[in-house]
Amino acid sequence: MCCNLHGALLAVLLSLLPASSWAKETLTWLLRDLPPLTVFEGPKTGQGAMDQLLPLLIAQMPEYQHSIVRVNRARGMQMLQEPSFTCDPTLLRTPERERFVKFSIPALAAQSNMVIARQSDQASHAPYLHDGEIDLDALLASNTHKLGVVGQRSYSPAVDAILANAPPATISRHYGNDAVGSLLQMQQLGRLNLLLAYWPEVRYMNEKQPQPQALTYFPIKGVARYQLTYVGCSDTPLGREAISHLDQLLRNLRLQTLAPLYAQWLEPDQRKTYLDAARELLSQH
């Protein structure tokens, strides 16, 4: 009787404690330097679209402690495969990643990756341009150009397949923390001809260089102009639980908040077209 009374009293006392006094699971957010979503350096540090959305997500997920860790792409993918409670808010969805990542509903419709070239080099890849798009498959198969890419970054399933089938000597992969910045420098030095990246990302990175290059960009033949990005969490019970909550939050925030934040990074004449396309794409999911 005594023990039962003590147990009941303890339960009552614990129920009176504020929720904040209970130990909470820590959700680790994995961020990489990926303008215009996340910006680690330069005049717009912390002003990326996801930089500004993430505090809103965190504020509406008080059931967790939150930690933010900066990683490169390779380390981020490694952590998502571990039995941990980690989430990356800027992932493309691929069949390979679905083996170990639980994905949210689409969070953002972003401009697809482009092939970036120096304006002075246009004659070399002109044979592969058709109606303003570049035939990346044929260009790489010619074995005459070197393309810079970020190691373990997905560029969409279609582009990933092109890269996988390309002659190995045509691909230069960089795995560092400032991979795109380093690839831009390699391009400037003539160590690679072309770079595969998001144009807003390259434009911002190029402006930070001591001697910015005169660059141009081309959509890739057969690749949609916009692609969907997701929040992805480790495929564990905690990760799946977090995604369930994130899905509810993103339905309101993705068009009202995230898409306009992203549009601010685009060239002015592209913003309305982008917002209209984003609204159409996201309404389907």
Residue pairs with C-beta under 8 A, 6 or more apart in sequence:
19 62
24 63
24 64
24 65
25 64
25 65
25 85
25 238
26 64
26 65
26 66
26 67
26 85
27 61
27 64
27 65
27 66
27 67
27 85
27 86
27 87
27 238
27 242
28 67
28 68
28 69
28 79
28 84
28 85
28 86
28 87
29 54
29 58
29 66
29 67
29 68
29 69
29 86
29 87
29 88
29 89
30 69
30 71
30 76
30 79
30 80
30 86
30 87
30 88
31 38
31 50
31 54
31 68
31 69
31 70
31 71
31 88
31 89
31 90
32 38
32 70
32 71
32 72
32 73
32 76
32 90
33 39
33 40
33 41
33 70
33 177
33 178
34 48
34 90
34 198
34 201
35 44
35 48
35 200
35 201
35 204
35 205
35 265
36 48
36 49
36 198
36 200
36 201
36 204
36 262
36 265
37 48
37 49
37 50
37 51
37 89
37 90
37 108
37 110
37 229
37 262
38 48
38 50
38 51
38 90
39 45
39 46
39 47
39 48
39 51
39 204
40 70
41 208
42 204
42 207
42 208
44 204
48 265
49 108
49 258
49 261
49 262
49 264
49 265
50 89
50 90
50 258
52 257
52 261
53 89
53 253
53 257
53 258
53 261
54 68
54 89
56 249
56 253
56 257
57 89
57 246
57 249
57 253
58 66
60 249
61 242
61 245
61 246
61 249
63 245
64 242
69 79
71 79
72 175
72 176
72 177
72 179
73 150
73 151
73 152
73 153
73 175
73 179
74 151
74 152
74 175
76 88
77 97
77 152
79 86
79 234
80 86
80 88
80 97
80 100
80 101
80 232
80 233
80 234
81 100
81 234
82 234
83 234
83 236
84 234
84 236
85 233
85 234
85 236
85 238
85 239
85 242
86 233
86 234
86 239
87 231
87 232
87 233
87 234
87 239
87 242
87 246
88 231
88 232
88 233
89 107
89 231
90 229
91 97
91 101
91 103
91 229
91 230
91 231
91 232
92 154
92 155
92 156
92 227
92 228
92 229
92 230
93 103
93 228
93 230
93 232
94 154
94 157
94 160
95 157
97 103
97 154
97 232
100 234
100 235
101 232
101 233
101 234
101 235
102 232
102 233
102 234
102 235
102 239
102 240
102 243
103 230
103 231
103 232
103 243
104 230
104 231
104 232
104 233
104 243
104 246
104 247
104 250
105 230
105 247
105 250
105 251
105 285
106 228
106 229
106 230
106 254
106 281
106 282
106 285
107 228
107 229
107 230
107 231
107 250
107 254
107 258
108 228
108 229
108 254
108 258
108 259
108 262
108 278
109 226
109 227
109 228
109 229
109 259
109 274
109 277
109 278
109 281
109 282
110 198
110 226
110 227
110 228
110 229
110 262
111 198
111 199
111 200
111 225
111 226
111 227
111 266
111 274
112 156
112 198
112 219
112 220
112 223
112 224
112 225
112 226
112 227
113 155
113 156
113 159
113 196
113 197
113 198
113 220
113 223
114 196
114 197
114 198
114 199
114 202
114 217
114 218
114 219
114 220
115 134
115 136
115 147
115 194
115 195
115 196
115 217
115 218
115 220
116 187
116 194
116 195
116 196
116 197
116 199
116 202
116 215
116 216
116 217
117 125
117 193
117 194
117 195
117 215
117 216
117 217
117 218
118 187
118 188
118 213
118 214
118 215
118 216
119 214
119 215
119 216
120 214
121 193
122 216
124 144
124 145
124 193
125 134
125 139
125 145
125 193
125 194
128 134
128 135
128 136
128 138
128 139
128 142
129 135
129 218
130 221
132 218
132 219
133 218
133 219
133 220
133 221
134 218
134 219
134 220
134 221
135 221
136 147
136 159
136 162
136 220
136 221
137 162
137 165
137 221
139 145
139 194
140 147
140 162
140 163
140 166
140 167
140 170
140 171
141 166
141 167
143 167
143 169
143 170
145 170
145 193
145 194
146 169
146 170
146 171
146 172
146 191
146 192
146 193
146 194
147 166
147 170
147 171
147 172
147 192
147 193
147 194
147 195
147 196
148 172
148 174
148 183
148 186
148 187
148 192
148 194
148 195
148 196
149 155
149 163
149 171
149 172
149 173
149 174
149 183
149 195
149 196
150 173
150 174
150 175
150 179
150 180
150 183
150 197
151 173
151 174
151 175
151 179
152 175
153 179
154 160
155 163
155 196
156 223
156 227
158 222
158 223
159 196
159 220
159 223
163 171
163 196
172 183
172 186
172 191
172 192
174 182
174 183
174 186
176 182
180 195
180 197
180 201
180 202
180 205
181 205
181 208
181 209
183 192
183 195
183 197
184 195
184 202
184 205
184 206
184 209
184 213
185 209
186 192
187 193
187 194
187 195
187 213
188 209
188 211
188 213
195 202
199 217
200 265
200 266
202 215
202 217
203 215
204 265
206 212
206 213
206 215
219 225
225 277
226 274
226 277
226 278
226 281
228 281
228 282
228 285
231 243
231 246
231 250
233 239
233 240
233 242
233 243
233 246
254 282
255 278
255 279
255 282
259 274
259 275
259 278
259 279
259 282
260 275
262 274
262 278
263 271
263 274
263 275
263 278
264 271
266 274
